[in-house]
Amino acid sequence: MSTRPSTRDRFVKALVILTVAGGAFAAGLAYAAQPHMEAALNALLTAQSELQVAEHNKGGHRAKAQDLVARAIEQVRLGIAAGAT
């Protein structure tokens, strides 16, 4: 009895690997196919960083803007996830 995998076993293993890789690739394309949402998310993340380092003497408006940007980031991420399904 041989311990080497048969040609059929190797074929099935290769087919499974290709199927999984293809599925991951397709999922990645669905996620990445939203350039405007990705651009919006990047802009919001930049705004969040800039607000973080801004001075605090803004009469509460800086803190309010930070909250609104964080909420917008969450909404954009949810929109990207919804678009990927």
Helices and strands as residue ranges (DSSP letters): H 7-32, H 35-53, H 61-83
